[in-house]
Amino acid sequence: MPKVSTPASPSGGGSVMPEDQTSNDWDHLSDQEWNEQLDRKIAEFNAGRGEMKLPVPIHDIMDNEYERGILNALVTEDLIRHFADAIGDPNPIWRNRTYAQNTRWGGIVAPPLYESCISFGSSFGGRLRVPGVARLAAGNKHDYFAPFRPGDEFHCYDKYGGFEEKKVEGKPYRMFIESVPRYFVNQRDETVAVATGRNIYLATPPSKRKAKEGGKESKVGAKYAGKDYRRYSEAELKDIHDDFDAQLAGVKRRGSQIRYWEDVVEGEELPPLAKGIYDVCDSSARTVVSCYVYAFAIKWAAMRNHLQTHPIDPLTGEHRFRRDWHYSDRAAQMFGSPLANAGGIHNEMMLVHIVTDWMGDDGFVVSMDSQDRRFNFFGDATWVKGHVARKFVDDQGRRLVELAVRAENQDGDVHTQANVLVKLVSKAD
């Protein structure tokens, strides 16, 4: 029987690890001692594998940015529309009640990844927070069993998956991946989706750690040294704007025309979609629907017990909230990033659009397994591309197509990729 814990209260406690009380001592350890301490801490966390939180809490006030409860329990047509807007997807099945009523679903349904509107992240918190350890989003695995519909109300529970060390060659750090599946259960006690969040932790021992300056954390490193905005040519901008116009007109959208499984050809390319040049307006759109909102005293409540991880702004003397690196270049530079960058879930949301346009109204996304490959910075242009990797019939008799989709920037570098399983209608049905 898995262990069950009750959620931590807003005043702290529970199974969420607060900022390590002896974290300053870690800087004075030898590499061997530091690694031994790290191994002990990882072992402590992994001893809790299988621990469950029933249910994930709806916090009035959170005292930890990474301890995340329910954000929006009730599914509404308005929130589905706002989520589609944040994807940049004008598909009427997400927003037009009359159109949606004439589809197989009989009404408006939500796009994949909508569960991030209900809750996003883990109620177990960002556990491994000690000097020399940097935390990065690693992508998510999403499994779906039914669509999200307006009027449904959800509760969630988490099941702790623990840490797994990945071998890395020629790097000064050790790499760990932490995973936590979150289960989304509606008022009829139906599990509609499972989202498995994954975090990467890069653990660098003292002698190999680069000097920090001004409270920065070297998350991004030399890989992006010299990164800056570029000015796009008129031709490049015209290509983006022309594609936006085509999206709004539904030119590449399959829509009500059924895509039959038998007609799919392995290797065929999906029509690419532009996602423009990323800026603070795009980033804020994601925050409205798929992120936890903090301001003033509520933001202070989430920071005050963890000020070591929130750098001081030299212009004001006040701490900056960690998430600010998704909105402000100057804040990003306090964390060692040359420019502000897109949240990982927003990069995944970009991939959803090409899949649902291709599959049409009658398709259903069974799963989406995403990986964050590199940063998507402010000023970067994204084109979403993909192809049919394979088609097959699974052991349940479902006609499935696996799509390999990716988001490329203006230099052809892939910043996000995913394998997506789509169930299609068969002519034999």
N, C-alpha and C positions, 0 to 999 in steps of 0.2 A: 504494500500500500504506500503510495507516495506521501511524503511529508507535506503537511499543509500548514501555512502560516497565515495569520491575520495581517492585514495591511498595516504599515506604519502609520501612526497618527500624524496630523499636520505639525505637531510640535517635535517630531523626531522619533527615534527609536525604531522598533521593528527590525527587519533583516537587512535594511539598507545601510551600507557602510558609510559613516560620516567621513569627512576629511580626516586622514590618518593623524592621530594626535601626536605621533612621534615622527612625523614625516621629515622634519628637519634633520633628524639623526641619520636618515638614509644617505645624506650627502657626505657623511664622514666615514662611510663604510668602505672597505676594500671591495674590488670587483667580486671576489669570491663570496664575501659576507653579504654583499648586496644581492647576488644571485640566490644565495641560500635563503635570505629573507623573502625574496620574490617567490621562490618555489614553495615556501611554507604558506604564503598568503594564497597562492593559486590552489594549493592542496586544500586549504580551508574552504574556499569557495566551491571547489569541485566535490567536496564532501556533501554539499547541499544539492547535488544534481537530482532532479526529479521533484524538488520542493515546489509546491504550488501555492499561489495566492488566490484565494477564493473569497469574494470576487476582487477584481482590480478596483481600487477605491475611486470614488468621485471626490476629489480633493476640493475643499473650499479654498485652502491656501497651501501651496506646495513649498516645502523647505529645501528642495533639492531639484535642480533643473532636470536631472536624469531620472528622477523617480516619477513616473508618468502614469496618471490614472485616466479616467474617462474624460474626454473632451466634449463630445456631443453624443449623448445617448440616443437621441431621437433622430431618425432619418426623415428629412423633409425634402420636398421638391426644390425649395429655395437653396438648401445647402448642396444638393446634387448639381444644380445649375451653377452655383458659385465654384464648385469643384471642377466642373467642365470648363468654366471660364479660366481657371488657374492652369488647366492643361493647355488652353488655347484651342479647344475643340468645339466647333459650332454644331455638332451633330444634333438634330432635333429629337432623337430618342432620349436624350438627357434633359430636355428642356421644354418640349412642346407636348402638352398633354393629349391633344387631339391626334397628333401623329403617332405618339407612343401607344395609344389605345388600339390602333390598327396593326400593331406588330404582334408577334407570337407571345409577348410578355403581357399584353393587355393593359399597359400603362407605363409610366416613366420608371426606369430602372437606373442604377448608378453605374458609372464606369468602374473597371478594375482599379484597385488601390484606394477606392473610396473609404475603406476601413480606416485609413489614416486620418479621416475626419472624425471617426468615432473615438479612436485613441491611437497613439503612435509612440512606439518605444517600449519601455519595460518598467514595471513597478519595482523591479529589483535594483534599479538605479545604475549609475556608472560606477561600478564597484572598484576597479583597480585604479586608485588615484594616489600615486606616490611619486616623488621626484624621479625624473628620468623616464616616465611612462607617458606616452602620447596616445590619445584615443581618437580614432577615425571611424567614420561610417564605412561599412563593408558591403552594403547592399542587403537586400531582403528576399526571402522566399515567401510567396503568396500562394495559398491554395484556396480554391473556391468550390463551394458545393451548391450554391443557389445565388440568385442576384439579391442585392440590397434594394429594398423597396421603401417608398415613402410610407410613414406610419409605423414602421417597425422600430422597436426600442431594444437596445442592446445592453447586455452586461458582458464582461470579459473576465477571463482568468489567465494567468501566466503559469508556465511550467519551466523551471530553470534548467537550461541546457549545459551550463558550465563553460570552462575554458579548454581550448585545444591548442597546443603549440604547433606551429608550422615551421619547418626547417627553412632557413634562409641562408644562402651562401654569399660570402663576401660582403656582408653588411655588419655594421657595428652594433646592431640591436638584435634582440630576440623578438619574435612575432607570435602573438596569441590571438585567437579568434574566440569571442564569447557569443553564445547564441541563446535566445529566449523566445520560444513560441508563445504567441498570444492568441487565445481562442475567442471568437466573436459569436455570442449566443443570443438569439432573439427571444422575444416574449413567449414564443411557442416552444422554447427549449431546443431550437434547431441551431446547430453549429453551421453558420453560413460561410465562415472563412477562418483560416489560420494564417497569421502573419508571423514569420520567424525572423526576428531582428538579429542582425549580426554586427558586431563591433570588432575592429582591429585595434590591438594594443601593441605599440612598438616600445619595447623596454630596453633602454640603453644604460649600461652600468656607468658608474661615476667617471672612470678614467677615459672612457670613450665618448663622453657626453660633450657636445660643443658648448662653449660658454654662452650663457644667456645674457641678454642685455635689455634693460628697461622692462623686465617682466615678460619678455617674449618667450614663447615656446616654439622650438624649431620643428613645427609640424610639417612644413612643406619642403624645407631643405633646399639644397643647391639645385635640385631638379628644375625649379622655376625661377632661378636667379635671372634678373633682368626682364622679367615678364612685365609688359606694359600694354596699354591700349594701342590698337592700330586703327588707322582710318581706312574705311572700306571704299572701294571704287564705286562710281555710279552704277556700273554694270553689276557688281556684286549685290548692291542694295536693291537694284531692280529685280534681280532673280528672287530675292527674299520676298519683296513686296508682291511680285507676280504670284508667287506660291501662296502667300497669305490670301490674295484675292481668290485663287483657285480653291483654297480650303473653305472660305466663306461661301463659295458657290457650290460646294459639294462635288467638285469635279472628280476627285479621287476616292470619294466615299462610295462603298458598295451599296449601303442603305438597304432598301427593301428587296433588292434583287438577290435572290438566294444564291450563296456560293456553295455548291455541292462538293462534298468530299471527293467524289469520283473525278471531278474536273480539275482538281489541284495537281500541279506538276512540280515534283521536287526540283529544287534549284531555281525556280522562278523568282524574280526580283519583285519586291513590293515598291510601289511608287513612293519616292522619298518625300518627306515633309520638312519644311523650314520651321525652325523654332526661334529664328531671329537672333538678335544681338542682346544678350542677357543684361538686365539692368535692375535697379532697385524697385521699379514698378512690378517687374516679373516676380522678384523675390518676395515682395510684400503680398502679392496675390496668393502665393503659396502659404504664407504665414496666416492669412485670414481664415483659410479652410483647414489646414493640415499641420498646425503647429500650436503649441501652448503659448498663450499670450500673457505677458507680464508688463506691468508698468508701475512706476513709483513705489509705493510701499509693498505691493505684491511682488515686484521684481526684487526688492531688497530682502524680502523673506526667503526668496530662492537663492540669494547670494550670501547672506550674512554668515552662515556657518561654513562657507567654503571660499573665503576671500582670497586664499592663496591661488586659486585657479581663475580669478577675475582680475586682470591687470589694471593698474592705476593709469588713468589718462593723464599725461603730463600737463595738459592744458588746463584741466579742471581740478586735478587732485582726487577725483572720484573714481571708484572702480567701474570698469566697463563689463557689462554682461557678456558672457562668452558668445552668445548667439549673434552679437553685433557684427561679427566678422562676415555674416551673410548680408549685411546692409551697408557697410561703410568701409571704404578702402583704408581709412586711417585706423579704424578699429582692427581690421584684418592685419595690418602691419604690426600691431601690438602683439599678435599671436604668431608672427613670423611669416605671414602670407603676403605676397606683393600686392594683391588686390582682393576685394571682396569676392565671394564665391557662392555658387548655388548650393542650397541644401541637397543632400543626397536623394531624399524622397522626391524632390522636384525634378531632378534628372530622370528618375524612374517614371514619373508622371508623363514626361515628354514621350517616352516609348509607348505608352498605352495608346496614344492617338493613332499611330500607324497601324497597330494591330486591329483596333476596332473598326477603323475605316476599311481595312482589307477584308475582314471576316463578314461584315454586313450585320444587319439586325438579327439574323437567326443564329449567328455564331455565339459561342459561350467560352470565355476564358476559364480554363480549368486550373492553370497554374502559371506563375511568372516568377522566374528565378533570376534576380538581378545582381550585377556586380558593379561597384564603383571602381573605375580604372584610373582616373586622374581627376584633377580639379577642373570645374567649369567656371571660369572667372567672369566677372563683369567685363563686358566688352567682347566676349567670345561669341561667335555665331555658331549655331548648331543646326545640322541637317540630320534628321532621323532616317535611317535606311534599314533594309532587312531583306531576307530571302527565306524561302521554304526549305528548311533543313531536311525534313522527312515527313512522310505520311504513313500512318499505321493504324491497326486495330488493336486496342489493348485487351487485357484479359477479362474486362467487363463488357467487351463487345462495342466499345465506343469508337467512333471514327474520329481520329485525332490527327492534327497537323502540328508539327513543331516548327515554330518560326524563330529564326535567329535575328534579333534586332539590335541595333546599335545607334548611339548618338555620336556624331563626329563634329569636331570643331573646324574652324576655317583652315587649319593646317592639316586636316585629314587625320588628326589624332582622335581616338575613341575615348570619350570620357565615361560613358556608361554603356553597358551591354546587358542583354537578357535573353534567355531561352524561354519561350512562351508556348504552352500547350493550349490549342484551341479545339474545341469540339464543334464539328460542322454537321449539317444535315446531310443524310445520305439519300440518294435516289431510291434506295431500297426501303426506306422508312415509309 
